[in-house]
Amino acid sequence: MKYKFLDHTADTMFEAYGKSVEELFENCALAAEEIMVDLKTLGVEEHYEIAIDSDSLEGLLYDFLSELIFVKDTEGLLFRKFNITILHKNKKYELIAKCEGEILDREKHGLRADAKAITKHEFIVEQRNKKWYANVIVDI
């Protein structure tokens, strides 16, 4: 299982999993995009790269997911495929995400909720028993 949606009163909440931290970030990105669009309706014609850094994995994931919403709002891009590299050097985490998707098309894509922001409430990134987990709430 890559991720699952959980009941939440006003927003959308998901828990994502990964065998590696990169797989966790990819699955979180897929869950965030699935909130906004039916992924099966998206192609992979557009390529976009995101490069960010942070002092913590939690900060890195928060900033990455926030950037996906920003790119949707400013560029009109939605993604269905991610290739993520995360490096830890000089006490910083660095992320390079190669994203593939399409420009939003209301006629073609099965649009869902409009994600507005990632919240820090109950935001968790942790490793348990050699697997990575994240808990994320998205303001819609």
KEFIFI-966672 format. One record per atom (N, C-alpha, C): residue in three letters; chain; atom name; x, y, z. Coordinates in Angstrom, 2 decimals. Atoms other than C-alpha are relative to their C-alpha. Example, Ala and Ser with C-alpha at 12.3 -4.5 7.8 and 13.67 -1.06 7.14 Angstrom:
KEFIFI-966672
+-------+------+-------+---------+---------+---------+
: kollo : gugu : rolum :      c1 :      c2 :      c3 :
+-------+------+-------+---------+---------+---------+
:   ALA :    A :     N :    0.89 :   -1.19 :    0.00 :
:   ALA :    A :    CA :   12.30 :   -4.50 :    7.80 :
:   ALA :    A :     C :    0.90 :    1.20 :    0.00 :
:   SER :    A :     N :   -0.82 :   -1.19 :   -0.06 :
:   SER :    A :    CA :   13.67 :   -1.06 :    7.14 :
:   SER :    A :     C :   -0.77 :    1.09 :    0.73 :
+-------+------+-------+---------+---------+---------+
This chain:
KEFIFI-966672
+-------+------+-------+---------+---------+---------+
: kollo : gugu : rolum :      c1 :      c2 :      c3 :
+-------+------+-------+---------+---------+---------+
:   MET :    A :     N :    0.84 :   -1.18 :    0.00 :
:   MET :    A :    CA :    0.00 :    0.00 :    0.00 :
:   MET :    A :     C :    0.89 :    1.24 :    0.00 :
:   LYS :    A :     N :   -0.78 :   -1.22 :    0.11 :
:   LYS :    A :    CA :    1.34 :    3.44 :   -0.96 :
:   LYS :    A :     C :   -0.49 :    1.07 :    0.97 :
:   TYR :    A :     N :    0.60 :   -0.97 :   -0.89 :
:   TYR :    A :    CA :   -1.09 :    5.60 :    1.02 :
:   TYR :    A :     C :   -1.46 :   -0.34 :    0.19 :
:   LYS :    A :     N :    1.44 :    0.15 :   -0.21 :
:   LYS :    A :    CA :   -4.58 :    5.71 :    2.46 :
:   LYS :    A :     C :   -0.54 :    1.30 :    0.56 :
:   PHE :    A :     N :    0.66 :   -1.19 :   -0.49 :
:   PHE :    A :    CA :   -7.02 :    8.50 :    3.15 :
:   PHE :    A :     C :   -0.70 :   -0.34 :    1.29 :
:   LEU :    A :     N :    0.59 :    0.19 :   -1.32 :
:   LEU :    A :    CA :   -8.26 :    8.91 :    6.72 :
:   LEU :    A :     C :   -1.14 :    0.99 :    0.20 :
:   ASP :    A :     N :    1.10 :   -0.91 :   -0.30 :
:   ASP :    A :    CA :  -11.43 :   10.47 :    8.08 :
:   ASP :    A :     C :    0.53 :    1.22 :    0.74 :
:   HIS :    A :     N :   -0.34 :   -1.25 :   -0.66 :
:   HIS :    A :    CA :  -11.05 :   14.10 :    9.06 :
:   HIS :    A :     C :   -1.18 :    0.94 :   -0.16 :
:   THR :    A :     N :    1.23 :   -0.80 :   -0.02 :
:   THR :    A :    CA :  -13.70 :   16.67 :    9.91 :
:   THR :    A :     C :   -0.12 :    0.99 :   -1.16 :
:   ALA :    A :     N :    0.16 :   -1.07 :    1.00 :
:   ALA :    A :    CA :  -13.01 :   19.59 :    7.54 :
:   ALA :    A :     C :    0.96 :   -0.13 :   -1.17 :
:   ASP :    A :     N :   -1.03 :    0.08 :    1.03 :
:   ASP :    A :    CA :   -9.85 :   18.86 :    5.58 :
:   ASP :    A :     C :    0.15 :   -1.44 :   -0.49 :
:   THR :    A :     N :   -0.30 :    1.36 :    0.44 :
:   THR :    A :    CA :   -8.35 :   15.81 :    3.88 :
:   THR :    A :     C :    1.28 :   -0.45 :    0.68 :
:   MET :    A :     N :   -1.14 :    0.54 :   -0.73 :
:   MET :    A :    CA :   -5.92 :   13.59 :    5.78 :
:   MET :    A :     C :    0.42 :   -1.31 :   -0.65 :
:   PHE :    A :     N :   -0.47 :    1.29 :    0.49 :
:   PHE :    A :    CA :   -3.70 :   10.80 :    4.54 :
:   PHE :    A :     C :    1.23 :   -0.45 :    0.78 :
:   GLU :    A :     N :   -1.21 :    0.62 :   -0.55 :
:   GLU :    A :    CA :   -1.06 :    8.42 :    5.82 :
:   GLU :    A :     C :    0.68 :   -0.68 :   -1.18 :
:   ALA :    A :     N :   -0.76 :    0.58 :    1.11 :
:   ALA :    A :    CA :    1.66 :    7.41 :    3.38 :
:   ALA :    A :     C :    1.14 :   -0.84 :    0.55 :
:   TYR :    A :     N :   -1.00 :    0.97 :   -0.42 :
:   TYR :    A :    CA :    4.29 :    4.68 :    3.49 :
:   TYR :    A :     C :    1.11 :   -0.08 :   -1.05 :
:   GLY :    A :     N :   -1.08 :    0.24 :    0.94 :
:   GLY :    A :    CA :    7.63 :    3.86 :    1.92 :
:   GLY :    A :     C :    1.07 :   -0.87 :    0.61 :
:   LYS :    A :     N :   -1.14 :    0.81 :   -0.45 :
:   LYS :    A :    CA :   10.48 :    1.38 :    2.14 :
:   LYS :    A :     C :    1.23 :    0.86 :    0.17 :
:   SER :    A :     N :   -1.09 :   -0.98 :   -0.11 :
:   SER :    A :    CA :   12.83 :    4.35 :    1.72 :
:   SER :    A :     C :   -0.64 :    1.37 :    0.19 :
:   VAL :    A :     N :    0.54 :   -1.34 :   -0.17 :
:   VAL :    A :    CA :   12.45 :    8.03 :    2.49 :
:   VAL :    A :     C :   -0.40 :    0.59 :   -1.35 :
:   GLU :    A :     N :    0.37 :   -0.47 :    1.35 :
:   GLU :    A :    CA :   12.40 :    8.74 :   -1.27 :
:   GLU :    A :     C :   -1.36 :   -0.57 :   -0.42 :
:   GLU :    A :     N :    1.28 :    0.62 :    0.34 :
:   GLU :    A :    CA :    9.55 :    6.27 :   -1.78 :
:   GLU :    A :     C :   -1.13 :    0.63 :    0.82 :
:   LEU :    A :     N :    0.99 :   -0.67 :   -0.83 :
:   LEU :    A :    CA :    7.69 :    7.88 :    1.13 :
:   LEU :    A :     C :   -0.39 :    1.35 :   -0.62 :
:   PHE :    A :     N :    0.29 :   -1.30 :    0.59 :
:   PHE :    A :    CA :    8.00 :   11.33 :   -0.48 :
:   PHE :    A :     C :   -0.78 :   -0.15 :   -1.31 :
:   GLU :    A :     N :    0.73 :    0.24 :    1.26 :
:   GLU :    A :    CA :    6.86 :    9.96 :   -3.86 :
:   GLU :    A :     C :   -1.46 :   -0.35 :    0.30 :
:   ASN :    A :     N :    1.36 :    0.41 :   -0.33 :
:   ASN :    A :    CA :    3.81 :    8.35 :   -2.25 :
:   ASN :    A :     C :   -0.80 :    1.13 :    0.62 :
:   CYS :    A :     N :    0.68 :   -1.19 :   -0.53 :
:   CYS :    A :    CA :    2.98 :   11.53 :   -0.31 :
:   CYS :    A :     C :   -0.40 :    0.92 :   -1.15 :
:   ALA :    A :     N :    0.30 :   -0.86 :    1.15 :
:   ALA :    A :    CA :    3.16 :   13.48 :   -3.58 :
:   ALA :    A :     C :   -1.18 :   -0.57 :   -0.79 :
:   LEU :    A :     N :    1.13 :    0.63 :    0.71 :
:   LEU :    A :    CA :    0.83 :   10.97 :   -5.27 :
:   LEU :    A :     C :   -1.31 :    0.21 :    0.75 :
:   ALA :    A :     N :    1.21 :   -0.19 :   -0.81 :
:   ALA :    A :    CA :   -1.66 :   11.21 :   -2.40 :
:   ALA :    A :     C :   -0.47 :    1.45 :   -0.09 :
:   ALA :    A :     N :    0.36 :   -1.41 :    0.08 :
:   ALA :    A :    CA :   -1.56 :   15.02 :   -2.49 :
:   ALA :    A :     C :   -0.62 :    0.32 :   -1.36 :
:   GLU :    A :     N :    0.54 :   -0.23 :    1.33 :
:   GLU :    A :    CA :   -2.15 :   15.03 :   -6.25 :
:   GLU :    A :     C :   -1.36 :   -0.66 :   -0.16 :
:   GLU :    A :     N :    1.27 :    0.72 :    0.10 :
:   GLU :    A :    CA :   -4.95 :   12.45 :   -5.93 :
:   GLU :    A :     C :   -1.14 :    0.76 :    0.67 :
:   ILE :    A :     N :    1.01 :   -0.85 :   -0.61 :
:   ILE :    A :    CA :   -6.79 :   14.86 :   -3.65 :
:   ILE :    A :     C :   -0.57 :    0.97 :   -1.04 :
:   MET :    A :     N :    0.38 :   -1.03 :    0.96 :
:   MET :    A :    CA :   -6.87 :   17.31 :   -6.57 :
:   MET :    A :     C :   -0.53 :   -0.53 :   -1.33 :
:   VAL :    A :     N :    0.34 :    0.49 :    1.33 :
:   VAL :    A :    CA :   -7.30 :   15.07 :   -9.63 :
:   VAL :    A :     C :    0.02 :   -1.53 :   -0.02 :
:   ASP :    A :     N :   -0.05 :    1.44 :    0.24 :
:   ASP :    A :    CA :   -8.05 :   11.52 :  -10.75 :
:   ASP :    A :     C :    1.28 :   -0.26 :   -0.79 :
:   LEU :    A :     N :   -1.31 :    0.19 :    0.62 :
:   LEU :    A :    CA :   -4.48 :   10.43 :  -11.53 :
:   LEU :    A :     C :   -0.07 :   -0.77 :   -1.32 :
:   LYS :    A :     N :    0.12 :    0.77 :    1.24 :
:   LYS :    A :    CA :   -5.67 :    8.04 :  -14.24 :
:   LYS :    A :     C :   -0.32 :    0.87 :   -1.21 :
:   THR :    A :     N :    0.35 :   -0.89 :    1.11 :
:   THR :    A :    CA :   -6.82 :   11.01 :  -16.32 :
:   THR :    A :     C :    1.18 :    0.88 :   -0.43 :
:   LEU :    A :     N :   -1.17 :   -0.82 :    0.31 :
:   LEU :    A :    CA :   -3.35 :   12.64 :  -16.34 :
:   LEU :    A :     C :    0.99 :   -0.73 :   -0.89 :
:   GLY :    A :     N :   -1.11 :    0.52 :    0.79 :
:   GLY :    A :    CA :   -0.69 :   12.10 :  -18.98 :
:   GLY :    A :     C :    1.32 :    0.45 :    0.62 :
:   VAL :    A :     N :   -1.34 :   -0.38 :   -0.50 :
:   VAL :    A :    CA :    3.05 :   12.75 :  -18.59 :
:   VAL :    A :     C :    0.75 :    0.84 :   -1.03 :
:   GLU :    A :     N :   -0.61 :   -0.80 :    1.05 :
:   GLU :    A :    CA :    3.70 :   15.29 :  -21.35 :
:   GLU :    A :     C :    0.90 :    1.12 :    0.53 :
:   GLU :    A :     N :   -0.75 :   -1.11 :   -0.58 :
:   GLU :    A :    CA :    5.05 :   18.03 :  -19.05 :
:   GLU :    A :     C :    1.01 :   -0.52 :    1.02 :
:   HIS :    A :     N :   -1.05 :    0.36 :   -0.95 :
:   HIS :    A :    CA :    8.31 :   17.74 :  -17.10 :
:   HIS :    A :     C :    0.36 :    1.24 :    0.81 :
:   TYR :    A :     N :   -0.25 :   -1.13 :   -0.91 :
:   TYR :    A :    CA :    9.08 :   19.91 :  -14.08 :
:   TYR :    A :     C :    0.94 :   -0.50 :    1.09 :
:   GLU :    A :     N :   -0.94 :    0.39 :   -1.05 :
:   GLU :    A :    CA :   11.91 :   19.85 :  -11.53 :
:   GLU :    A :     C :   -0.15 :    0.93 :    1.19 :
:   ILE :    A :     N :    0.06 :   -0.74 :   -1.25 :
:   ILE :    A :    CA :   11.68 :   20.92 :   -7.92 :
:   ILE :    A :     C :    1.27 :   -0.31 :    0.79 :
:   ALA :    A :     N :   -1.20 :    0.16 :   -0.82 :
:   ALA :    A :    CA :   14.84 :   21.49 :   -5.85 :
:   ALA :    A :     C :   -0.17 :    0.87 :    1.24 :
:   ILE :    A :     N :    0.14 :   -0.73 :   -1.27 :
:   ILE :    A :    CA :   14.55 :   22.46 :   -2.18 :
:   ILE :    A :     C :    0.91 :   -0.62 :    1.05 :
:   ASP :    A :     N :   -0.76 :    0.56 :   -1.12 :
:   ASP :    A :    CA :   16.42 :   22.00 :    1.07 :
:   ASP :    A :     C :   -0.62 :    0.44 :    1.31 :
:   SER :    A :     N :    0.55 :   -0.28 :   -1.32 :
:   SER :    A :    CA :   15.59 :   21.98 :    4.76 :
:   SER :    A :     C :    0.91 :   -0.60 :    1.06 :
:   ASP :    A :     N :   -0.78 :    0.52 :   -1.13 :
:   ASP :    A :    CA :   17.10 :   21.32 :    8.18 :
:   ASP :    A :     C :   -0.53 :   -1.33 :    0.51 :
:   SER :    A :     N :    0.60 :    1.25 :   -0.50 :
:   SER :    A :    CA :   14.75 :   18.37 :    8.78 :
:   SER :    A :     C :   -0.79 :   -0.68 :   -1.12 :
:   LEU :    A :     N :    0.83 :    0.73 :    0.95 :
:   LEU :    A :    CA :   12.89 :   15.66 :    6.88 :
:   LEU :    A :     C :   -1.44 :    0.50 :    0.03 :
:   GLU :    A :     N :    1.36 :   -0.52 :   -0.11 :
:   GLU :    A :    CA :    9.60 :   17.01 :    8.21 :
:   GLU :    A :     C :   -0.13 :    1.31 :   -0.78 :
:   GLY :    A :     N :    0.01 :   -1.26 :    0.73 :
:   GLY :    A :    CA :   10.43 :   20.47 :    6.88 :
:   GLY :    A :     C :    0.11 :   -0.20 :   -1.50 :
:   LEU :    A :     N :   -0.18 :    0.29 :    1.42 :
:   LEU :    A :    CA :   11.54 :   19.01 :    3.57 :
:   LEU :    A :     C :   -1.30 :   -0.50 :   -0.63 :
:   LEU :    A :     N :    1.26 :    0.52 :    0.53 :
:   LEU :    A :    CA :    8.30 :   17.06 :    3.07 :
:   LEU :    A :     C :   -1.06 :    1.09 :   -0.03 :
:   TYR :    A :     N :    0.97 :   -1.10 :   -0.06 :
:   TYR :    A :    CA :    6.17 :   20.02 :    4.17 :
:   TYR :    A :     C :    0.23 :    0.98 :   -1.16 :
:   ASP :    A :     N :   -0.32 :   -0.95 :    1.07 :
:   ASP :    A :    CA :    7.97 :   22.36 :    1.75 :
:   ASP :    A :     C :   -0.25 :   -0.60 :   -1.39 :
:   PHE :    A :     N :    0.20 :    0.66 :    1.28 :
:   PHE :    A :    CA :    7.83 :   19.82 :   -1.10 :
:   PHE :    A :     C :   -1.49 :   -0.06 :   -0.35 :
:   LEU :    A :     N :    1.43 :    0.09 :    0.27 :
:   LEU :    A :    CA :    4.09 :   19.21 :   -0.78 :
:   LEU :    A :     C :   -0.62 :    1.39 :   -0.21 :
:   SER :    A :     N :    0.46 :   -1.38 :    0.18 :
:   SER :    A :    CA :    3.49 :   22.96 :   -0.42 :
:   SER :    A :     C :    0.38 :    0.51 :   -1.39 :
:   GLU :    A :     N :   -0.44 :   -0.41 :    1.34 :
:   GLU :    A :    CA :    5.49 :   23.51 :   -3.62 :
:   GLU :    A :     C :   -0.89 :   -0.62 :   -1.08 :
:   LEU :    A :     N :    0.90 :    0.62 :    0.97 :
:   LEU :    A :    CA :    3.26 :   21.04 :   -5.48 :
:   LEU :    A :     C :   -1.30 :    0.79 :   -0.13 :
:   ILE :    A :     N :    1.22 :   -0.82 :    0.04 :
:   ILE :    A :    CA :    0.22 :   23.12 :   -4.53 :
:   ILE :    A :     C :    0.30 :    1.34 :   -0.66 :
:   PHE :    A :     N :   -0.39 :   -1.27 :    0.62 :
:   PHE :    A :    CA :    2.05 :   26.33 :   -5.50 :
:   PHE :    A :     C :    0.13 :   -0.14 :   -1.52 :
:   VAL :    A :     N :   -0.16 :    0.23 :    1.44 :
:   VAL :    A :    CA :    2.95 :   24.88 :   -8.92 :
:   VAL :    A :     C :   -1.36 :   -0.20 :   -0.66 :
:   LYS :    A :     N :    1.37 :    0.14 :    0.53 :
:   LYS :    A :    CA :   -0.68 :   23.86 :   -9.44 :
:   LYS :    A :     C :   -0.66 :    1.35 :   -0.13 :
:   ASP :    A :     N :    0.66 :   -1.31 :    0.00 :
:   ASP :    A :    CA :   -1.84 :   27.36 :   -8.55 :
:   ASP :    A :     C :    0.62 :    0.99 :   -0.99 :
:   THR :    A :     N :   -0.67 :   -1.00 :    0.84 :
:   THR :    A :    CA :    0.77 :   29.31 :  -10.55 :
:   THR :    A :     C :    0.25 :   -0.46 :   -1.43 :
:   GLU :    A :     N :   -0.34 :    0.52 :    1.32 :
:   GLU :    A :    CA :    1.66 :   27.05 :  -13.49 :
:   GLU :    A :     C :   -1.14 :   -0.84 :   -0.60 :
:   GLY :    A :     N :    1.09 :    0.84 :    0.48 :
:   GLY :    A :    CA :   -1.53 :   25.00 :  -13.73 :
:   GLY :    A :     C :    0.42 :   -1.44 :   -0.27 :
:   LEU :    A :     N :   -0.53 :    1.35 :    0.23 :
:   LEU :    A :    CA :    0.49 :   21.76 :  -13.56 :
:   LEU :    A :     C :   -0.44 :   -0.96 :    1.10 :
:   LEU :    A :     N :    0.31 :    1.11 :   -0.90 :
:   LEU :    A :    CA :   -0.68 :   18.51 :  -12.00 :
:   LEU :    A :     C :    0.89 :   -1.17 :   -0.41 :
:   PHE :    A :     N :   -0.97 :    1.06 :    0.28 :
:   PHE :    A :    CA :    1.59 :   15.46 :  -11.72 :
:   PHE :    A :     C :   -0.52 :   -1.37 :    0.39 :
:   ARG :    A :     N :    0.36 :    1.38 :   -0.33 :
:   ARG :    A :    CA :    1.20 :   11.70 :  -11.72 :
:   ARG :    A :     C :    1.21 :   -0.91 :    0.15 :
:   LYS :    A :     N :   -1.21 :    0.81 :   -0.12 :
:   LYS :    A :    CA :    4.81 :   10.51 :  -11.69 :
:   LYS :    A :     C :    1.11 :    0.85 :    0.61 :
:   PHE :    A :     N :   -1.06 :   -0.71 :   -0.71 :
:   PHE :    A :    CA :    7.71 :   11.45 :   -9.43 :
:   PHE :    A :     C :    1.23 :   -0.89 :    0.10 :
:   ASN :    A :     N :   -1.28 :    0.66 :   -0.25 :
:   ASN :    A :    CA :   11.38 :   10.51 :   -9.26 :
:   ASN :    A :     C :    0.75 :    0.92 :    0.95 :
:   ILE :    A :     N :   -0.53 :   -0.85 :   -1.05 :
:   ILE :    A :    CA :   12.84 :   11.82 :   -6.03 :
:   ILE :    A :     C :    1.34 :   -0.50 :    0.50 :
:   THR :    A :     N :   -1.31 :    0.25 :   -0.59 :
:   THR :    A :    CA :   16.40 :   12.02 :   -4.78 :
:   THR :    A :     C :    0.13 :    0.89 :    1.23 :
:   ILE :    A :     N :   -0.20 :   -0.77 :   -1.22 :
:   ILE :    A :    CA :   17.13 :   13.08 :   -1.21 :
:   ILE :    A :     C :    1.42 :   -0.26 :    0.50 :
:   LEU :    A :     N :   -1.36 :    0.08 :   -0.52 :
:   LEU :    A :    CA :   20.64 :   13.83 :    0.05 :
:   LEU :    A :     C :    0.04 :    0.64 :    1.37 :
:   HIS :    A :     N :   -0.20 :   -0.59 :   -1.32 :
:   HIS :    A :    CA :   21.75 :   14.55 :    3.61 :
:   HIS :    A :     C :    1.48 :    0.34 :    0.11 :
:   LYS :    A :     N :   -1.40 :   -0.43 :   -0.13 :
:   LYS :    A :    CA :   24.91 :   16.62 :    3.79 :
:   LYS :    A :     C :    0.05 :    1.36 :    0.66 :
:   ASN :    A :     N :   -0.20 :   -1.27 :   -0.73 :
:   ASN :    A :    CA :   26.24 :   19.47 :    5.91 :
:   ASN :    A :     C :   -1.21 :    0.37 :    0.85 :
:   LYS :    A :     N :    1.14 :   -0.17 :   -0.90 :
:   LYS :    A :    CA :   23.33 :   19.00 :    8.33 :
:   LYS :    A :     C :   -1.25 :    0.52 :   -0.68 :
:   LYS :    A :     N :    1.18 :   -0.41 :    0.78 :
:   LYS :    A :    CA :   20.84 :   19.78 :    5.56 :
:   LYS :    A :     C :   -0.49 :   -1.17 :   -0.83 :
:   TYR :    A :     N :    0.60 :    0.95 :    0.92 :
:   TYR :    A :    CA :   18.45 :   17.63 :    3.60 :
:   TYR :    A :     C :   -0.30 :    0.73 :   -1.30 :
:   GLU :    A :     N :    0.23 :   -0.59 :    1.31 :
:   GLU :    A :    CA :   18.30 :   18.33 :   -0.13 :
:   GLU :    A :     C :   -0.87 :   -0.95 :   -0.82 :
:   LEU :    A :     N :    0.92 :    0.78 :    0.82 :
:   LEU :    A :    CA :   15.51 :   17.16 :   -2.42 :
:   LEU :    A :     C :    0.06 :    0.50 :   -1.44 :
:   ILE :    A :     N :    0.19 :   -0.29 :    1.42 :
:   ILE :    A :    CA :   15.45 :   17.00 :   -6.20 :
:   ILE :    A :     C :   -1.11 :   -0.92 :   -0.46 :
:   ALA :    A :     N :    1.17 :    0.76 :    0.46 :
:   ALA :    A :    CA :   12.09 :   15.91 :   -7.60 :
:   ALA :    A :     C :   -0.20 :    0.26 :   -1.48 :
:   LYS :    A :     N :    0.34 :   -0.08 :    1.42 :
:   LYS :    A :    CA :   11.58 :   15.19 :  -11.27 :
:   LYS :    A :     C :   -1.45 :   -0.44 :   -0.11 :
:   CYS :    A :     N :    1.44 :    0.20 :    0.01 :
:   CYS :    A :    CA :    7.84 :   15.47 :  -11.83 :
:   CYS :    A :     C :   -0.50 :   -0.06 :   -1.44 :
:   GLU :    A :     N :    0.60 :    0.12 :    1.33 :
:   GLU :    A :    CA :    5.80 :   14.41 :  -14.86 :
:   GLU :    A :     C :   -1.51 :    0.07 :    0.13 :
:   GLY :    A :     N :    1.45 :   -0.14 :   -0.03 :
:   GLY :    A :    CA :    2.23 :   15.39 :  -15.59 :
:   GLY :    A :     C :   -0.49 :    0.82 :   -1.17 :
:   GLU :    A :     N :    0.62 :   -0.78 :    1.06 :
:   GLU :    A :    CA :    0.05 :   17.75 :  -17.57 :
:   GLU :    A :     C :   -0.50 :    1.33 :    0.55 :
:   ILE :    A :     N :    0.66 :   -1.25 :   -0.34 :
:   ILE :    A :    CA :   -1.30 :   21.26 :  -17.59 :
:   ILE :    A :     C :   -1.48 :   -0.31 :    0.21 :
:   LEU :    A :     N :    1.39 :    0.22 :   -0.38 :
:   LEU :    A :    CA :   -4.72 :   21.28 :  -15.95 :
:   LEU :    A :     C :   -0.94 :    0.32 :   -1.16 :
:   ASP :    A :     N :    0.99 :   -0.15 :    1.06 :
:   ASP :    A :    CA :   -7.53 :   20.81 :  -18.46 :
:   ASP :    A :     C :   -1.33 :   -0.49 :    0.55 :
:   ARG :    A :     N :    1.29 :    0.34 :   -0.63 :
:   ARG :    A :    CA :  -11.05 :   20.91 :  -17.03 :
:   ARG :    A :     C :   -0.83 :   -0.96 :   -0.84 :
:   GLU :    A :     N :    0.74 :    0.89 :    0.89 :
:   GLU :    A :    CA :  -12.42 :   19.05 :  -20.06 :
:   GLU :    A :     C :    0.54 :   -1.43 :    0.05 :
:   LYS :    A :     N :   -0.68 :    1.30 :    0.08 :
:   LYS :    A :    CA :   -9.91 :   16.18 :  -19.89 :
:   LYS :    A :     C :    0.20 :   -0.67 :    1.36 :
:   HIS :    A :     N :   -0.39 :    0.57 :   -1.29 :
:   HIS :    A :    CA :   -8.99 :   15.71 :  -16.24 :
:   HIS :    A :     C :   -1.16 :   -0.08 :    0.98 :
:   GLY :    A :     N :    1.01 :    0.19 :   -1.04 :
:   GLY :    A :    CA :  -11.19 :   14.36 :  -13.48 :
:   GLY :    A :     C :    0.39 :    0.78 :    1.24 :
:   LEU :    A :     N :   -0.39 :   -0.86 :   -1.12 :
:   LEU :    A :    CA :  -10.79 :   17.28 :  -11.09 :
:   LEU :    A :     C :   -0.79 :   -0.34 :    1.25 :
:   ARG :    A :     N :    0.61 :    0.28 :   -1.30 :
:   ARG :    A :    CA :  -11.52 :   16.81 :   -7.41 :
:   ARG :    A :     C :    0.06 :    1.27 :    0.85 :
:   ALA :    A :     N :   -0.07 :   -1.14 :   -0.91 :
:   ALA :    A :    CA :  -10.94 :   19.13 :   -4.43 :
:   ALA :    A :     C :    1.17 :    0.91 :   -0.36 :
:   ASP :    A :     N :   -1.07 :   -0.97 :    0.23 :
:   ASP :    A :    CA :   -8.84 :   22.28 :   -4.71 :
:   ASP :    A :     C :    0.83 :    0.11 :    1.28 :
:   ALA :    A :     N :   -0.88 :   -0.06 :   -1.17 :
:   ALA :    A :    CA :   -5.97 :   21.81 :   -2.25 :
:   ALA :    A :     C :    0.54 :    1.42 :    0.13 :
:   LYS :    A :     N :   -0.44 :   -1.37 :   -0.24 :
:   LYS :    A :    CA :   -5.10 :   25.14 :   -0.67 :
:   LYS :    A :     C :    1.33 :    0.06 :    0.74 :
:   ALA :    A :     N :   -1.23 :   -0.05 :   -0.80 :
:   ALA :    A :    CA :   -2.32 :   24.31 :    1.80 :
:   ALA :    A :     C :    0.21 :   -1.32 :    0.74 :
:   ILE :    A :     N :   -0.35 :    1.09 :   -0.91 :
:   ILE :    A :    CA :   -0.51 :   21.65 :    3.78 :
:   ILE :    A :     C :    0.00 :    0.60 :    1.40 :
:   THR :    A :     N :    0.01 :   -0.53 :   -1.36 :
:   THR :    A :    CA :   -1.10 :   22.07 :    7.49 :
:   THR :    A :     C :    1.08 :   -0.68 :    0.83 :
:   LYS :    A :     N :   -1.00 :    0.60 :   -0.89 :
:   LYS :    A :    CA :    1.40 :   21.44 :   10.27 :
:   LYS :    A :     C :   -0.67 :   -0.78 :    1.13 :
:   HIS :    A :     N :    0.74 :    0.72 :   -1.03 :
:   HIS :    A :    CA :   -1.33 :   20.04 :   12.53 :
:   HIS :    A :     C :    0.11 :   -1.51 :   -0.25 :
:   GLU :    A :     N :   -0.16 :    1.45 :    0.07 :
:   GLU :    A :    CA :   -0.60 :   16.34 :   13.19 :
:   GLU :    A :     C :    0.94 :   -0.46 :   -1.11 :
:   PHE :    A :     N :   -0.95 :    0.32 :    1.06 :
:   PHE :    A :    CA :    2.15 :   16.44 :   10.55 :
:   PHE :    A :     C :    1.14 :   -0.83 :    0.58 :
:   ILE :    A :     N :   -1.01 :    0.93 :   -0.56 :
:   ILE :    A :    CA :    4.50 :   13.48 :   11.14 :
:   ILE :    A :     C :    0.78 :   -0.65 :   -1.14 :
:   VAL :    A :     N :   -0.86 :    0.83 :    0.85 :
:   VAL :    A :    CA :    7.44 :   11.89 :    9.34 :
:   VAL :    A :     C :    0.84 :   -0.82 :    0.95 :
:   GLU :    A :     N :   -0.77 :    0.84 :   -0.91 :
:   GLU :    A :    CA :    8.97 :    8.90 :   11.07 :
:   GLU :    A :     C :    0.30 :   -1.35 :   -0.62 :
:   GLN :    A :     N :   -0.36 :    1.35 :    0.43 :
:   GLN :    A :    CA :   10.65 :    5.56 :   10.59 :
:   GLN :    A :     C :   -0.37 :   -0.95 :    1.12 :
:   ARG :    A :     N :    0.39 :    1.04 :   -0.95 :
:   ARG :    A :    CA :    9.14 :    2.51 :   12.30 :
:   ARG :    A :     C :    0.28 :   -1.35 :   -0.62 :
:   ASN :    A :     N :   -0.28 :    1.37 :    0.48 :
:   ASN :    A :    CA :   10.45 :   -1.03 :   11.90 :
:   ASN :    A :     C :    0.48 :   -0.02 :   -1.45 :
:   LYS :    A :     N :   -0.65 :   -0.06 :    1.32 :
:   LYS :    A :    CA :   12.54 :   -0.14 :    8.81 :
:   LYS :    A :     C :   -0.92 :    0.48 :   -1.12 :
:   LYS :    A :     N :    0.89 :   -0.61 :    0.99 :
:   LYS :    A :    CA :    9.55 :    1.50 :    7.05 :
:   LYS :    A :     C :   -0.20 :    1.46 :    0.37 :
:   TRP :    A :     N :    0.24 :   -1.43 :   -0.21 :
:   TRP :    A :    CA :    8.87 :    5.21 :    6.63 :
:   TRP :    A :     C :   -1.50 :    0.27 :   -0.06 :
:   TYR :    A :     N :    1.40 :   -0.38 :   -0.09 :
:   TYR :    A :    CA :    5.51 :    6.79 :    7.52 :
:   TYR :    A :     C :   -0.11 :    1.52 :    0.03 :
:   ALA :    A :     N :    0.32 :   -1.44 :   -0.11 :
:   ALA :    A :    CA :    4.00 :   10.24 :    7.11 :
:   ALA :    A :     C :   -1.49 :    0.14 :    0.21 :
:   ASN :    A :     N :    1.39 :   -0.36 :   -0.24 :
:   ASN :    A :    CA :    0.76 :   11.72 :    8.33 :
:   ASN :    A :     C :   -0.16 :    1.45 :   -0.43 :
:   VAL :    A :     N :    0.13 :   -1.33 :    0.59 :
:   VAL :    A :    CA :   -0.46 :   14.78 :    6.40 :
:   VAL :    A :     C :   -1.47 :    0.41 :   -0.06 :
:   ILE :    A :     N :    1.32 :   -0.58 :    0.16 :
:   ILE :    A :    CA :   -3.52 :   17.01 :    6.56 :
:   ILE :    A :     C :    0.10 :    1.11 :   -1.04 :
:   VAL :    A :     N :    0.01 :   -0.97 :    1.08 :
:   VAL :    A :    CA :   -4.35 :   19.08 :    3.47 :
:   VAL :    A :     C :   -1.26 :    0.85 :    0.14 :
:   ASP :    A :     N :    1.10 :   -0.95 :   -0.07 :
:   ASP :    A :    CA :   -6.52 :   22.19 :    3.73 :
:   ASP :    A :     C :   -0.63 :    0.12 :   -1.39 :
:   ILE :    A :     N :    0.69 :   -0.08 :    1.30 :
:   ILE :    A :    CA :   -9.14 :   22.11 :    0.95 :
:   ILE :    A :     C :   -1.12 :    1.03 :    0.05 :
+-------+------+-------+---------+---------+---------+
